[in-house]
């Protein structure tokens, strides 16, 4: 598979929350870099294209937009 990212991602296993419009969905952060992440979710249905990712362990908030969606994963780029 060709690597198309500018920055390599590091494998992680961290709890996160996708926050949007007063709602929130739990997720697992599977890999992470300075520019984006891959998130594992129960279902990507209903998750908007733009949201805030809260990394529970770090208590950091990152504005994101969705780059790709698969059955149980979402790839995001940080804004």
ZAPA-549596 format. One record per atom (N, C-alpha, C, O, CB): residue in one letter; chain; atom name; x, y, z. Coordinates in steps of 0.02 Angstrom, whole numbers. Glycine has a CB too. Layout:
BEGIN
   resn   chain   name        u        v        w
      A       A     CA        X        Y        Z
...
END
This chain:
BEGIN
   resn   chain   name        u        v        w
      X       A      N       42      -59        0
      X       A     CA        0        0        0
      X       A      C       44       62        0
      X       A      O       94       64       37
      X       A     CB      -48        0       61
      X       A      N       28      111      -40
      X       A     CA       65      174      -43
      X       A      C       48      219       15
      X       A      O      -11      226       32
      X       A     CB       53      209     -109
      X       A      N       98      248       46
      X       A     CA       88      296      100
      X       A      C       78      365       70
      X       A      O      122      390       35
      X       A     CB      149      296      150
      X       A      N       20      395       83
      X       A     CA        5      460       54
      X       A      C        7      516      106
      X       A      O       -5      574       90
      X       A     CB      -63      459       21
      X       A      N       22      499      168
      X       A     CA       24      550      220
      X       A      C       91      588      219
      X       A      O      143      560      201
      X       A     CB       13      518      290
      X       A      N       88      651      239
      X       A     CA      148      691      245
      X       A      C      187      673      308
      X       A      O      248      675      309
      X       A     CB      132      765      244
      X       A      N      150      656      362
      X       A     CA      181      637      425
      X       A      C      160      566      442
      X       A      O      101      548      435
      X       A     CB      160      686      482
      X       A      N      207      525      464
      X       A     CA      190      457      482
      X       A      C      150      456      547
      X       A      O      161      497      591
      X       A     CB      253      413      488
      X       A      N      105      409      551
      X       A     CA       64      402      611
      X       A      C       93      348      656
      X       A      O      126      302      633
      X       A     CB      -10      387      593
      X       A      N       80      356      721
      X       A     CA      103      309      770
      X       A      C       44      271      798
      X       A      O       -8      300      813
      X       A     CB      142      345      827
      X       A      N       51      205      803
      X       A     CA       -2      164      831
      X       A      C      -13      182      904
      X       A      O       35      186      943
      X       A     CB       14       90      823
      X       A      N      -76      191      922
      X       A     CA      -95      204      991
      X       A      C     -160      167     1005
      X       A      O     -192      141      959
      X       A     CB     -103      281     1004
      X       A      N     -178      165     1067
      X       A     CA     -242      136     1087
      X       A      C     -268      180     1144
      X       A      O     -257      165     1203
      X       A     CB     -236       60     1109
      X       A      N     -301      235     1125
      X       A     CA     -325      284     1174
      X       A      C     -400      294     1166
      X       A      O     -427      290     1111
      X       A     CB     -287      351     1166
      X       A      N     -432      308     1222
      X       A     CA     -503      325     1221
      X       A      C     -511      397     1198
      X       A      O     -471      440     1215
      X       A     CB     -535      314     1291
      X       A      N     -564      409     1160
      X       A     CA     -579      476     1137
      X       A      C     -654      487     1132
      X       A      O     -693      440     1138
      X       A     CB     -546      490     1070
      X       A      N     -672      550     1122
      X       A     CA     -741      568     1113
      X       A      C     -747      614     1053
      X       A      O     -709      662     1046
      X       A     CB     -770      603     1177
      X       A      N     -795      599     1009
      X       A     CA     -811      641      952
      X       A      C     -868      686      973
      X       A      O     -923      663      986
      X       A     CB     -829      598      888
      X       A      N     -854      751      977
      X       A     CA     -905      798     1000
      X       A      C     -929      843      943
      X       A      O     -889      867      903
      X       A     CB     -877      841     1056
      X       A      N     -995      852      940
      X       A     CA    -1025      894      887
      X       A      C    -1095      915      907
      X       A      O    -1132      874      935
      X       A     CB    -1026      857      820
      X       A      N    -1113      976      894
      X       A     CA    -1181     1002      902
      X       A      C    -1217      980      965
      X       A      O    -1276      965      963
      X       A     CB    -1221      982      845
      X       A      N    -1183      978     1021
      X       A     CA    -1214      958     1083
      X       A      C    -1215      883     1094
      X       A      O    -1237      860     1147
      X       A     CB    -1283      984     1086
      X       A      N    -1193      843     1045
      X       A     CA    -1192      770     1052
      X       A      C    -1120      746     1059
      X       A      O    -1073      783     1048
      X       A     CB    -1225      737      992
      X       A      N    -1113      682     1077
      X       A     CA    -1047      652     1084
      X       A      C    -1051      578     1071
      X       A      O    -1100      545     1088
      X       A     CB    -1018      666     1154
      X       A      N     -998      551     1039
      X       A     CA     -993      480     1025
      X       A      C     -924      457     1048
      X       A      O     -874      489     1032
      X       A     CB    -1004      465      948
      X       A      N     -921      402     1085
      X       A     CA     -857      374     1106
      X       A      C     -822      342     1047
      X       A      O     -853      316     1001
      X       A     CB     -868      323     1163
      X       A      N     -755      345     1049
      X       A     CA     -715      313      997
      X       A      C     -650      289     1026
      X       A      O     -633      305     1083
      X       A     CB     -702      362      938
      X       A      N     -614      249      987
      X       A     CA     -547      228     1006
      X       A      C     -499      255      954
      X       A      O     -509      246      894
      X       A     CB     -542      149     1010
      X       A      N     -447      289      977
      X       A     CA     -397      317      931
      X       A      C     -347      262      918
      X       A      O     -314      237      964
      X       A     CB     -362      381      962
      X       A      N     -341      242      854
      X       A     CA     -299      185      835
      X       A      C     -230      206      811
      X       A      O     -181      170      821
      X       A     CB     -333      144      782
      X       A      N     -225      264      779
      X       A     CA     -160      292      763
      X       A      C     -165      368      762
      X       A      O     -220      395      753
      X       A     CB     -133      265      695
      X       A      N     -108      401      770
      X       A     CA     -109      473      784
      X       A      C      -45      504      757
      X       A      O        9      474      761
      X       A     CB     -116      486      859
      X       A      N      -50      564      729
      X       A     CA        9      603      709
      X       A      C       -6      676      725
      X       A      O      -58      693      753
      X       A     CB       25      593      633
      X       A      N       41      720      707
      X       A     CA       30      791      717
      X       A      C      -25      818      672
      X       A      O      -55      870      688
      X       A     CB       94      830      704
      X       A      N      -40      784      617
      X       A     CA      -88      810      569
      X       A      C     -154      773      565
      X       A      O     -202      798      535
      X       A     CB      -57      809      502
      X       A      N     -159      712      595
      X       A     CA     -222      675      590
      X       A      C     -222      612      631
      X       A      O     -175      598      668
      X       A     CB     -236      659      519
      X       A      N     -276      573      623
      X       A     CA     -284      512      662
      X       A      C     -333      465      627
      X       A      O     -371      485      583
      X       A     CB     -308      528      733
      X       A      N     -332      402      649
      X       A     CA     -381      353      628
      X       A      C     -421      335      691
      X       A      O     -393      317      742
      X       A     CB     -348      289      595
      X       A      N     -487      339      685
      X       A     CA     -531      327      742
      X       A      C     -574      266      729
      X       A      O     -600      257      674
      X       A     CB     -575      388      755
      X       A      N     -581      224      778
      X       A     CA     -625      167      774
      X       A      C     -690      184      810
      X       A      O     -689      208      866
      X       A     CB     -592      103      805
      X       A      N     -746      172      775
      X       A     CA     -812      189      803
      X       A      C     -858      129      793
      X       A      O     -845       85      752
      X       A     CB     -841      252      769
      X       A      N     -912      128      831
      X       A     CA     -961       75      822
      X       A      C     -992       79      753
      X       A      O    -1001       28      719
      X       A     CB    -1016       80      876
      X       A      N    -1009      140      732
      X       A     CA    -1036      152      665
      X       A      C    -1021      224      646
      X       A      O    -1031      269      688
      X       A     CB    -1113      138      662
      X       A      N     -998      237      585
      X       A     CA     -986      306      564
      X       A      C    -1049      344      545
      X       A      O    -1047      404      531
      X       A     CB     -938      306      506
      X       A      N    -1106      310      545
      X       A     CA    -1169      341      526
      X       A      C    -1187      395      578
      X       A      O    -1185      383      638
      X       A     CB    -1227      288      521
      X       A      N    -1203      454      554
      X       A     CA    -1223      509      597
      X       A      C    -1166      552      621
      X       A      O    -1177      603      654
      X       A     CB    -1258      482      655
      X       A      N    -1104      533      606
      X       A     CA    -1047      575      626
      X       A      C    -1036      627      571
      X       A      O    -1027      609      513
      X       A     CB     -982      531      637
      X       A      N    -1038      691      589
      X       A     CA    -1031      743      538
      X       A      C     -961      747      509
      X       A      O     -914      716      535
      X       A     CB    -1050      811      568
      X       A      N     -953      786      455
      X       A     CA     -888      793      422
      X       A      C     -839      835      464
      X       A      O     -779      827      456
      X       A     CB     -898      825      354
      X       A      N     -865      878      507
      X       A     CA     -822      920      551
      X       A      C     -844      909      623
      X       A      O     -904      911      638
      X       A     CB     -827      995      531
      X       A      N     -796      898      667
      X       A     CA     -811      888      738
      X       A      C     -749      901      780
      X       A      O     -696      916      754
      X       A     CB     -837      816      750
      X       A      N     -757      897      846
      X       A     CA     -702      905      892
      X       A      C     -685      837      922
      X       A      O     -728      803      949
      X       A     CB     -719      956      948
      X       A      N     -621      818      918
      X       A     CA     -598      756      949
      X       A      C     -568      773     1016
      X       A      O     -523      815     1021
      X       A     CB     -546      720      903
      X       A      N     -593      740     1068
      X       A     CA     -566      749     1136
      X       A      C     -527      686     1153
      X       A      O     -556      631     1155
      X       A     CB     -623      764     1189
      X       A      N     -463      693     1165
      X       A     CA     -421      637     1186
      X       A      C     -424      633     1262
      X       A      O     -398      676     1297
      X       A     CB     -346      645     1160
      X       A      N     -456      581     1287
      X       A     CA     -471      576     1358
      X       A      C     -408      579     1402
      X       A      O     -407      616     1451
      X       A     CB     -508      512     1372
      X       A      N     -357      540     1385
      X       A     CA     -296      537     1426
      X       A      C     -260      604     1430
      X       A      O     -233      621     1483
      X       A     CB     -249      484     1399
      X       A      N     -260      641     1376
      X       A     CA     -224      704     1372
      X       A      C     -268      765     1386
      X       A      O     -243      820     1397
      X       A     CB     -191      712     1304
      X       A      N     -333      754     1385
      X       A     CA     -382      809     1391
      X       A      C     -371      863     1339
      X       A      O     -381      922     1352
      X       A     CB     -379      839     1461
      X       A      N     -350      842     1279
      X       A     CA     -339      889     1225
      X       A      C     -398      888     1178
      X       A      O     -429      836     1167
      X       A     CB     -274      872     1186
      X       A      N     -414      946     1151
      X       A     CA     -469      954     1103
      X       A      C     -438      971     1035
      X       A      O     -398     1018     1031
      X       A     CB     -520     1009     1126
      X       A      N     -456      934      983
      X       A     CA     -431      947      916
      X       A      C     -489      953      867
      X       A      O     -530      908      862
      X       A     CB     -382      892      893
      X       A      N     -492     1009      832
      X       A     CA     -542     1017      779
      X       A      C     -521      972      720
      X       A      O     -463      971      701
      X       A     CB     -549     1093      756
      X       A      N     -569      935      692
      X       A     CA     -555      886      639
      X       A      C     -603      892      582
      X       A      O     -658      919      588
      X       A     CB     -557      815      667
      X       A      N     -581      866      525
      X       A     CA     -628      853      471
      X       A      C     -613      784      442
      X       A      O     -555      763      439
      X       A     CB     -623      909      415
      X       A      N     -665      750      421
      X       A     CA     -660      681      397
      X       A      C     -630      680      328
      X       A      O     -650      717      283
      X       A     CB     -729      647      397
      X       A      N     -580      636      319
      X       A     CA     -547      626      255
      X       A      C     -573      563      221
      X       A      O     -582      561      161
      X       A     CB     -471      624      263
      X       A      N     -584      511      261
      X       A     CA     -611      448      234
      X       A      C     -653      413      287
      X       A      O     -645      425      347
      X       A     CB     -554      402      210
      X       A      N     -697      369      264
      X       A     CA     -740      329      308
      X       A      C     -740      257      283
      X       A      O     -743      244      223
      X       A     CB     -813      357      310
      X       A      N     -737      211      330
      X       A     CA     -744      140      315
      X       A      C     -796      112      363
      X       A      O     -829      150      399
      X       A     CB     -676      101      322
      X       A      N     -805       46      363
      X       A     CA     -858       15      402
      X       A      C     -856       35      476
      X       A      O     -908       54      503
      X       A     CB     -853      -59      396
      X       A      N     -799       32      508
      X       A     CA     -794       49      580
      X       A      C     -738       99      594
      X       A      O     -719      109      652
      X       A     CB     -783      -14      621
      X       A      N     -711      129      543
      X       A     CA     -655      176      553
      X       A      C     -667      241      515
      X       A      O     -701      243      463
      X       A     CB     -589      145      531
      X       A      N     -638      294      542
      X       A     CA     -641      360      512
      X       A      C     -570      388      512
      X       A      O     -537      386      564
      X       A     CB     -692      408      549
      X       A      N     -548      415      456
      X       A     CA     -484      449      452
      X       A      C     -498      524      455
      X       A      O     -539      550      417
      X       A     CB     -445      430      388
      X       A      N     -462      559      499
      X       A     CA     -473      631      507
      X       A      C     -408      669      499
      X       A      O     -353      644      513
      X       A     CB     -505      646      575
      X       A      N     -415      731      477
      X       A     CA     -359      777      474
      X       A      C     -374      833      524
      X       A      O     -430      857      528
      X       A     CB     -349      806      402
      X       A      N     -323      853      561
      X       A     CA     -332      907      610
      X       A      C     -330      975      575
      X       A      O     -291      985      528
      X       A     CB     -278      904      664
      X       A      N     -374     1020      598
      X       A     CA     -377     1087      568
      X       A      C     -332     1135      605
      X       A      O     -329     1194      587
      X       A     CB     -449     1113      569
END
